[in-house]
Amino acid sequence: MPHATEWQDDAKGQRRARVISIPAGMTLESGLRALGSFSERELARTAELHPEPLNTETMLMLQR
């Protein structure tokens, strides 16, 4: 199951970021969907850009 830190604001309050961990064999889109708080538009774009399952457990820094 994917894991994520809470969203954190940067020092200027202009961006939010979090670190996520997604298990091998899961697509990035399905991992983000399991975490919640992503729009269907964001999920569709992620699926388009990264359609293949991940080969290894992956840690990512996401920003909004």
C-alpha positions in Angstrom: 0.0 0.0 0.0 1.3 3.5 -0.8 2.4 5.8 2.0 2.7 9.6 2.1 3.8 12.4 4.4 1.4 15.2 5.0 1.4 18.1 2.6 3.8 20.8 3.8 3.9 24.4 2.8 7.2 26.0 1.7 8.7 28.9 3.7 6.9 31.4 1.4 3.6 29.6 1.5 3.6 29.4 -2.3 4.0 25.6 -2.8 2.9 22.5 -1.1 5.0 19.3 -1.2 4.9 15.8 0.2 7.0 12.6 -0.1 5.2 9.4 -1.3 6.3 5.8 -1.5 4.7 3.5 -4.0 5.3 -0.3 -4.1 6.8 -2.1 -7.0 4.3 -3.4 -9.5 1.8 -0.6 -8.9 1.4 2.2 -11.5 2.0 5.8 -10.3 -1.7 6.6 -11.1 -3.0 3.7 -9.0 -0.7 4.7 -6.1 -1.8 8.3 -6.2 -5.4 7.2 -6.4 -5.0 5.0 -3.3 -3.6 8.0 -1.4 -6.5 10.2 -2.4 -6.7 14.0 -2.7 -5.8 14.0 -6.4 -8.2 15.2 -9.1 -9.3 13.0 -11.9 -7.5 15.3 -14.3 -4.3 14.9 -12.3 -4.7 11.1 -12.3 -5.5 11.0 -16.0 -2.4 13.0 -16.8 -0.2 10.9 -14.6 -1.5 7.7 -16.2 -0.8 9.2 -19.7 2.8 10.2 -18.7 3.6 7.1 -16.7 1.5 4.1 -17.9 3.9 1.2 -16.9 4.0 -0.4 -13.4 6.9 0.6 -11.3 9.9 -1.8 -11.3 11.1 -1.0 -7.8 9.6 0.7 -4.8 9.7 4.4 -5.6 9.9 7.5 -3.5 8.8 10.8 -5.1 8.5 14.4 -4.0 5.3 15.9 -5.3 4.6 19.6 -5.4 1.5 21.6 -6.0 
